[in-house]
Amino acid sequence: MVSSEQSPEPAWDRTTTYYSVVARFEENGNLDLWPLSSEQIKHDPTRVALQGWRSFIFELRSPIACFRNPVQVITTPRFRIYPPFDLNKKSSLASVLDEVLVPMGSDHVNNYVAIPDHATKGLRVDVTKEGWNVCYGIRIDAINSEDVSSVLQRFLKLVRQYTRQWWVASPTNFFDTGIRLRFDMDQSFRPREVSSARDIGPLESTWAGMASVQQLINIEEPLGADAWKNVGLCLQQNIEPDPCLSFFLAAIEDYKGHSDSQCILNLALMFEIGENKARMIHKMKTFSRNKDLLNNATVSLAADVKVFRDLITDRDNIAHGKAAVKARNDQALQKYLSASFRFMQKYLPLLQVS
């Protein structure tokens, strides 16, 4: 039964609350643990505390693939961003399973068992190419009033634009879906024990460490000096990522994440924005209806117009609460994505976005 009482208004708020803990050194403690400064540092005026600023280290949800890591620091009056760096991900993956109890039972949970010592933990797999360095760490300095989480998101979206690393800025890590272990079971759905026989040769554990990754699609570039420079210039001049390219990269992320309807919607937005922006660049009339854009395409290849008609049909069905009627399988979605890739190849030179 629905209550007749009026529901409270949602508290719309996206500010981030930060918590911190610090070590405290006391005179009656172990003085050997004190981080004492050298005499040289004590008399160095540059080592005086910088008032009004703090430095933060982030573990990124998804990695940034770098090539010969940039060394230049991106500087603005309100924040500074350092090049990505490595983190010890293998150690953190292994320790997350220490002293863990796994639920057991056929119809309901009636017991918990420990993960055996012989189970392999901490398996890590990165999708990379020769010369790439996969980085999960970022350092950001910021004035006290700056929301560093917002700065990080702006930075990641620009990295995504200039590298085509479609996973960057996503809340999903497509190179670590979270799977950690696999084990064989007996008829009671309990972990199967290793045979106790000693005369049958080497034995394999019934537990296996696991990892999983998505594959690259061959449009990605590592974050090098040129891309890093472009990211820095955009942050310094408050230039937002191009929305057409952003929707295309978001659509790839949706496809990889099996969000087919969202993939179609993002590709439709890419088409509409790209066609109208191209018309504005050429000082032509813009259109508010996709039908007019399809009949007067300036970016779409002639051979791809029919593909985009099907895309817009599916977009309209989804917008009206229905299912897509054209893209009923993976091959149809791939056709949309391929046509959109060719679309972007014609669109980006108009903006000189490289």
Secondary structure, DSSP 8 states (H G I E B T S, - for coil): ---SS---------------------TTS-GGGS----HHHHT-GGGS--TTEEEEEEEEEEEEEEES-----EE-SSEEE---B---HHHHHHHTTTT-EEEE-SSS--EEEE--TTS----------TTEEEEEEEEEEEETTS-HHHHHHHHHHHHHHHH--TTTT-SS-TT--S--EEE-B-TTSSB------SSS-----SEEE--------S----B-HHHHHHHHHHHHTT----HHHHHHHHHHHHHHTT-HHHHHHHHHHHHHHHHHHHHHHTT----SSHHHHHHT-SSS-GGGHHHHHHHHHHHHHHHTT---SS--SHHHHHHHHHHHHHHHHHHHHHHT--
